[in-house]
Amino acid sequence: MKRLFTIVFALLITVASHSQEKTIETESVTLDNLIMFIVEHYNIQDDSTETKNITFLIETYGDDFNLEDKVILKQAFKLLAKSVTEDDLISIVTYSTINGIALSQAEATDIKKLLYVIEHPKSSVKTLEDDGIELAYEFTKENFVEDSENSVVMIRIPNRESEVANSETNNKKNNTRKKSNVLVLTAITLLPEIIAVIKD
């Protein structure tokens, strides 16, 4: 009886310690260094036989990315899709302006899904959340894949808020100029008629 109790106790400790071993590796990279990061960290010829379960946590600063950021993100994900296997999984969670899950555990080689999220970040998020960073870790824990390398890669896009604000200000100025130009053109067009009425 004592031996049976010892075996059950050892089994419980093993199960408890195994369930606590859900280690999630965290990496952080700026958008400017993303392509180099992918080259250094993800290579299909690596000696590692572990599959990968990667959650990319991408900073958003508006409803969409600017053209330069889209190009970098698309090129990085195209490179990544060539550097991983079909068994690897990728999820994309956004944070900052848009907080939510944009892509839930797709095959890492499914480039169409990855590029769609980059092209349409706001419409890819079905449910907006309060905190995208916390959401990414909760999501990764809930979708933890045993015997895989589970990681969260935070992609920071610094100093973009001012660019968005400046472009909105410029758009407003352009709209005001267009309206005033229309008013001037209308006045010039009506000027001969007004002069004719005054003369009569």
PAVEXDREN-818114 format. One record per residue: x, y, z of N, C-alpha, C in turn; residue in one letter. Coordinates in steps of 0.001 Angstrom, whole numbers, plus 500000, padded with zeros to 6 digits. Last residue first. Layout:
% PAVEXDREN-818114
> X	Y	Z	X	Y	Z	X	Y	Z	a
...
***
This chain:
% PAVEXDREN-818114
> 473321	596273	433537	471926	596491	433133	471210	597155	434262	d
> 475655	595952	434997	475610	596936	433922	474164	597243	433513	k
> 474971	593812	436678	475249	595127	437256	475164	596224	436196	i
> 474771	591762	434823	473586	592143	435585	473777	593514	436183	v
> 477433	591603	433942	476360	591915	432970	475104	592373	433695	a
> 478693	590836	436298	479026	592134	435702	477931	592553	434716	i
> 477583	588271	436569	477338	589274	437611	477611	590680	437058	i
> 478643	587053	434314	477194	587184	434447	476838	588248	435481	e
> 481414	587109	434841	480866	587829	433682	479354	588039	433779	p
> 481455	585505	437355	481830	586911	437295	481290	587646	436053	l
> 481081	582794	437335	479894	583644	437470	480198	585127	437304	l
> 483721	581899	437158	482744	581510	436136	481534	582426	436169	t
> 484801	582901	439509	485332	583364	438226	484337	583058	437103	i
> 483315	581444	441385	483217	582909	441362	483703	583461	440029	a
> 484201	578847	440799	482785	579180	440664	482606	580692	440572	t
> 486910	579109	441464	486515	578783	440088	485051	579127	439829	l
> 486662	579623	444225	487273	580618	443350	486871	580369	441898	v
> 485493	577208	445069	484794	578472	445295	485338	579566	444371	l
> 487496	575419	444426	486190	575280	443788	485419	576583	443915	v
> 489462	576316	446187	489693	576379	444741	488377	576276	443976	n
> 488319	575688	448628	488512	577102	448303	488783	577278	446816	s
> 488318	572884	448399	487045	573603	448556	487211	575070	448186	k
> 491051	572405	448229	490173	572009	447125	488858	572766	447183	k
> 491899	573344	450735	492380	573996	449505	491469	573668	448326	r
> 490620	571481	452364	490279	572900	452490	490702	573652	451234	t
> 491937	569152	451533	490489	569255	451351	490043	570708	451420	n
> 494542	569787	452354	494259	569580	450931	492771	569702	450638	n
> 494163	569891	455127	494602	571098	454413	494291	570973	452925	k
> 493478	567221	455581	492504	568273	455889	492859	569562	455153	k
> 495868	565984	454832	494636	565672	454098	493585	566746	454335	n
> 497593	567017	456780	497809	567366	455375	496565	567093	454538	n
> 496494	565738	459008	496504	567196	458938	496679	567663	457494	t
> 497037	563085	458322	495644	563506	458499	495535	565025	458419	e
> 499810	563139	458302	499116	562877	457046	497646	563261	457142	s
> 500306	563665	461022	500716	564628	460004	499986	564400	458685	n
> 499305	561320	462186	498691	562605	462524	499039	563654	461472	a
> 501063	559469	461064	499639	559350	460798	498947	560678	461068	v
> 503477	560392	462129	503294	560335	460681	501818	560277	460321	e
> 503083	560057	464848	503222	561417	464338	503022	561447	462830	s
> 502999	557253	464993	501831	558045	465373	501908	559446	464792	e
> 505428	556058	464512	504508	556155	463382	503287	557010	463708	r
> 507536	555337	466294	507463	556674	465690	506544	556771	464485	n
> 508021	551761	465775	508132	553016	466523	507944	554253	465650	p
> 506681	548960	465828	506782	549928	464736	506830	551308	465386	i
> 507648	545719	466848	507394	547114	467212	507589	548019	466002	r
> 506529	542632	467191	507069	543493	466137	506662	544921	466456	i
> 507214	539942	469234	506627	541286	469209	507329	542115	468142	m
> 506512	536699	469160	507461	537633	468568	506763	538982	468437	v
> 506300	533987	471219	505619	535233	470877	506700	536176	470374	v
> 506375	530401	470765	506979	531706	470985	506031	532837	470611	s
> 507190	527054	471171	506101	528031	471269	506706	529392	471584	n
> 508282	524422	469576	508856	525662	470066	507754	526717	470014	e
> 506708	521401	470732	506973	522435	469735	507673	523604	470395	s
> 505663	519602	472533	506821	519203	471724	507073	520158	470563	d
> 502353	520949	472388	503377	520145	473060	504452	519740	472062	e
> 501323	524118	471861	501511	522847	471162	502661	522114	471837	v
> 498839	526236	473117	500181	525695	473313	500267	524327	472628	f
> 496646	527844	473113	496942	527078	471900	498353	526507	471923	n
> 496717	529152	475551	495552	528321	475225	495820	527406	474042	e
> 499148	530558	475265	499001	529532	476317	497845	528596	476004	k
> 498464	532254	473159	499561	531303	472983	499505	530202	474041	t
> 496408	533759	474356	496142	532975	473155	497208	531899	472972	f
> 497855	535032	476389	496741	534141	476725	496440	533202	475562	e
> 499627	536537	474801	500147	535506	475706	499049	534532	476130	y
> 497823	538180	473384	498770	537327	472662	499292	536202	473553	a
> 496511	539597	475450	495759	538665	474610	496694	537696	473892	l
> 498534	541297	476291	498045	540253	477208	497303	539177	476425	e
> 498610	542837	473921	499797	542140	474415	499389	540998	475349	i
> 496084	543983	473564	496578	543014	472600	497767	542219	473096	g
> 493511	544780	475504	494967	544713	475582	495484	543612	474673	d
> 490780	544775	474757	491363	545920	475453	492887	545948	475383	d
> 489705	543770	471402	489977	543542	472815	490604	544791	473424	e
> 487430	543090	468810	488392	544014	469405	488491	543766	470907	l
> 487114	540426	466686	486685	540935	467988	487774	541830	468555	t
> 488343	540116	464189	486888	539950	464309	486347	540546	465604	k
> 490694	541448	462205	490379	541284	463629	488862	541255	463786	v
> 490686	542025	459546	491107	540682	459944	490786	540398	461405	s
> 490120	544695	459299	489034	543754	458991	489401	542319	459359	s
> 492670	545746	460028	491472	546041	460821	490370	545030	460555	k
> 494565	544789	458107	494700	544488	459546	493412	544696	460333	p
> 494983	543916	455213	493720	544322	455853	493760	544055	457361	h
> 497598	543216	454574	496883	544134	453688	495630	544706	454353	e
> 498199	541413	456583	499022	542619	456441	498283	543660	455597	i
> 496273	539461	456073	496276	540157	457364	497078	541450	457276	v
> 497103	538584	453561	495781	539214	453711	495722	540017	455009	y
> 499532	537353	454073	499534	538634	453356	498186	539350	453463	l
> 498628	535028	455394	499545	535960	456057	499494	537333	455394	l
> 497070	533778	453439	496462	534207	454705	497330	535245	455410	k
> 499055	533292	451488	497874	534111	451176	497210	534638	452446	k
> 500914	531537	452585	501294	532938	452388	500083	533826	452119	i
> 501205	529078	454439	500025	529639	453764	500189	531148	453611	d
> 503198	528087	455989	503490	528217	454561	502319	528801	453774	t
> 502172	527807	458507	503181	528854	458303	503502	529069	456831	a
> 498731	527475	458820	499978	526853	458404	500967	527965	458062	e
> 497407	529419	461563	497410	528983	460170	498728	528271	459878	a
> 496352	530453	464237	497083	529226	463938	496881	528710	462512	q
> 494483	533075	463356	494557	532051	464385	495162	530762	463837	s
> 494868	536480	462984	495032	535181	462332	495275	534132	463397	l
> 494175	538529	464692	493982	538731	463255	494091	537423	462476	a
> 492868	539316	467697	493470	538200	466981	493140	538371	465501	i
> 493565	542700	468923	492754	541520	468647	493533	540455	467903	g
> 493483	546079	468845	493861	544970	469715	492968	543785	469410	n
> 494725	548828	467265	493794	547712	467065	494303	546550	467905	i
> 496701	550405	468575	495451	550998	468093	494369	549950	467894	t
> 498031	547900	470336	498101	549356	470310	496784	549919	469812	s
> 498294	544823	468431	498169	545598	469668	498353	547076	469389	y
> 497304	541674	466995	497688	543079	466877	497504	543778	468218	t
> 498537	538485	466195	497740	539284	467123	498234	540722	466971	v
> 498673	535649	464267	498991	537071	464295	498005	537769	465218	i
> 500335	532499	464133	499177	533303	464523	499628	534754	464511	s
> 501463	529626	462495	501638	531051	462736	500297	531665	463098	i
> 503117	526466	462748	501897	527274	462832	502236	528729	463116	l
> 504590	523782	460855	504707	524960	461716	503434	525793	461639	d
> 504215	521953	458896	503828	521571	460258	503885	522742	461227	d
> 505345	522972	456640	503877	522943	456703	503382	522611	458104	e
> 508216	524925	457799	507564	523761	457181	506044	523876	457298	t
> 510081	527902	456820	509443	527011	457795	508787	525848	457050	v
> 510922	529653	454910	511917	529205	455892	511352	528252	456933	s
> 508935	530631	453373	509914	529776	452698	510892	529137	453685	k
> 507642	532233	455193	506903	531096	454635	507830	530122	453910	a
> 509600	534233	455576	509290	533295	456651	508602	532045	456106	l
> 509393	535613	453157	510646	534949	453516	510401	533888	454592	l
> 506810	536597	453483	507129	535741	452332	508398	534946	452613	k
> 507162	538172	455763	506321	536983	455859	506501	536052	454661	f
> 508884	540158	454703	509297	539348	455853	508467	538064	455945	a
> 507312	541289	452712	508562	540623	452349	509037	539702	453478	q
> 505232	542352	454324	504955	541338	453298	506215	540572	452920	k
> 506645	544225	455915	505931	543102	456531	505661	541987	455520	l
> 507620	545984	453905	508547	545269	454789	507868	544049	455409	i
> 505184	546870	452785	506185	546206	451955	507144	545393	452820	v
> 503943	548103	454985	503325	546939	454334	504349	546162	453523	k
> 505679	550243	455424	505561	549196	456442	504942	547931	455857	d
> 505219	551733	453063	506561	551237	453373	506501	550091	454382	e
> 502457	552384	453296	502962	551576	452184	504325	550960	452489	l
> 501182	551992	456672	501565	552799	455518	502252	551891	454503	n
> 498430	549915	457678	499853	550235	457707	500161	551151	456528	f
> 495290	550946	459180	496069	550318	458135	497541	550661	458346	d
> 494213	552305	461248	493405	551227	460676	494182	550415	459648	d
> 497143	552695	463344	495972	553206	462633	495178	552024	462109	g
> 499187	551363	464375	499134	552793	464694	497976	553468	463992	y
> 500077	548246	465874	499306	549003	464884	499237	550455	465329	t
> 502474	545678	466252	501979	546985	466687	501218	547658	465539	e
> 501914	542244	466404	502288	543377	465557	501645	544659	466071	i
> 503087	539352	467309	502351	540431	467967	502776	541729	467293	l
> 502880	536106	466199	503447	537423	465930	502519	538465	466524	f
> 503482	533089	467511	502475	534146	467546	503187	535463	467328	t
> 504319	529925	466325	504748	531309	466498	503547	532232	466501	i
> 505391	527002	466789	504080	527602	466992	504363	529063	467351	n
> 507315	524622	465010	507204	525948	465615	505745	526365	465686	k
> 508837	521458	465762	507957	522317	464978	507810	523635	465716	t
> 512194	520410	466081	510965	520898	466712	510135	521706	465723	e
> 514570	519794	465115	513460	519056	464510	512131	519491	465115	t
> 517363	521751	464393	516200	521567	465254	515091	520850	464505	s
> 519211	522381	462552	519297	521044	463139	518070	520732	463981	d
> 517816	524161	459754	518315	524076	461131	518366	522624	461588	d
> 516733	524544	457276	517884	523647	457353	518462	523559	458765	q
> 514847	526495	457581	514363	525133	457407	515504	524121	457515	i
> 515073	528952	459948	515733	528365	458799	515332	526909	458721	n
> 514816	531718	461805	513981	530692	461178	514643	530211	459903	y
> 516652	533618	462776	515940	532740	463703	515161	531595	463060	h
> 517898	535114	460717	518716	534560	461802	517992	533499	462629	e
> 515744	535860	459083	516878	535129	458509	517678	534430	459607	v
> 514240	537302	460937	513699	536063	460361	514819	535223	459764	i
> 515970	539483	461415	515549	538615	462516	515050	537275	461975	f
> 516016	540688	458905	517248	540092	459439	516929	539125	460583	m
> 513336	541555	458866	513823	540608	457852	515106	539925	458334	i
> 513201	543363	461106	512404	542134	461038	512966	541124	460038	l
> 514262	545831	461572	515154	544681	461729	514450	543341	461534	n
> 512133	547592	461291	513316	547783	460448	514267	546592	460491	d
> 510417	546817	463345	510070	546506	461964	511289	546614	461048	l
> 512204	545413	466103	511582	546548	465414	511333	546143	463968	t
> 511370	542715	468279	512148	543233	467166	511421	544442	466581	v
> 511535	540240	470757	511064	541577	470397	511980	542139	469321	s
> 510352	537121	471997	511334	537881	471229	510714	539241	470917	e
> 509879	534546	474314	509483	535880	473874	510643	536555	473163	t
> 508650	531262	474647	509795	532130	474390	509287	533469	473862	e
> 506995	529674	477055	506748	530454	475851	507908	531425	475715	i
> 506610	526583	478551	507450	527751	478361	507156	528390	477010	t
> 505068	524794	480435	504612	525469	479223	505412	526748	479048	k
> 505525	523312	482695	506630	523526	481784	506200	524191	480477	e
> 503427	522595	484233	503992	523909	484504	505104	524264	483519	q
> 502964	520019	483464	501975	521029	483054	502488	522444	483295	s
> 505143	518754	484691	505060	518780	483231	504076	519848	482756	h
> 504490	518989	487367	505682	519694	486881	505672	519784	485361	s
> 502159	517398	487390	502099	518805	487797	503307	519578	487261	a
> 503211	514903	486609	502177	515555	485789	502105	517046	486109	v
> 504997	514462	488748	505484	514500	487365	504495	515221	486460	t
> 503223	514414	490914	504274	515434	490876	504803	515578	489445	i
> 501719	512129	490225	501085	513437	490348	502103	514574	490274	l
> 503732	510155	490364	503041	510406	489097	502374	511779	489111	l
> 504348	510228	493069	505387	510561	492088	504761	510893	490726	a
> 501864	509348	494112	502388	510653	494476	503445	511114	493462	f
> 501760	506767	493044	500718	507734	492691	501210	509160	492970	v
> 504024	505656	494317	503959	505709	492853	502934	506745	492402	i
> 503281	505868	497029	504490	506536	496549	504469	506691	495031	t
> 501033	504197	497097	500890	505612	497426	502087	506415	496896	f
> 502283	501767	496547	501271	502290	495626	501074	503789	495846	l
> 503862	501493	498861	504503	501587	497543	503539	502175	496510	r
> 501927	501210	500788	502829	502351	500864	503509	502588	499511	k
> 500824	498807	500000	500000	500000	500000	500878	501271	500000	m
***
